[in-house]
Amino acid sequence: MSLSAMILSSEKLSTDDFKAVLLEHGGFVSAGKPYRGGVGEDDSDIWLALHSKDILDEFYDAEDQQEWQDALGATPQTMIEINLDHTEHAKLMYLKVF
């Protein structure tokens, strides 16, 4: 099982924003799925997925969303789901990209 994390934002991020971050770090965006991609270095990889507010509403209950809203000071609009491989370098890549 890989390690995972999520980044929540009160800002709406477009697929173009998402793509720009991935490409800036030498990553890729999946063909036909501009909301999925990854970044790899040496033998380490992280995989990312951009989720909109609609996905947050569908998969997370009101209590979770209220906690996020309290922490952000605004309604969550975007979530980036991140899966890391088991290497220590993947953790460093995650910190570097985000």
Steps between C-alpha positions, in 0.01 A plus 500: 500500500632843412504807720239759424422860583261769390528871462184704542464852369234767522613611153363342185785349301452431132637200316735747327637609841541136600674416172736797533617389847561143385685601184708757691634213711569269205177307541226396262125529463305190399378496142124552496493566876647848560410473870745210556876485471825434674858599566794263504867535590746214489312199643237705685153606391205697629159484333250783523131559432319833498148489648240775487244604762251261337720204592546632853122527537450149365758316711537697824234574760401843631698453822828442314432795273418724795832410667684587179307824465587594858870431434506682165277788601297443184313222321729234347484522120776264389676189624820355362532133587858377515633145507869440567704190440690343790832679449627775728571709191128505414434681828760760409348540153158558656641781716685653205197502268253628759 
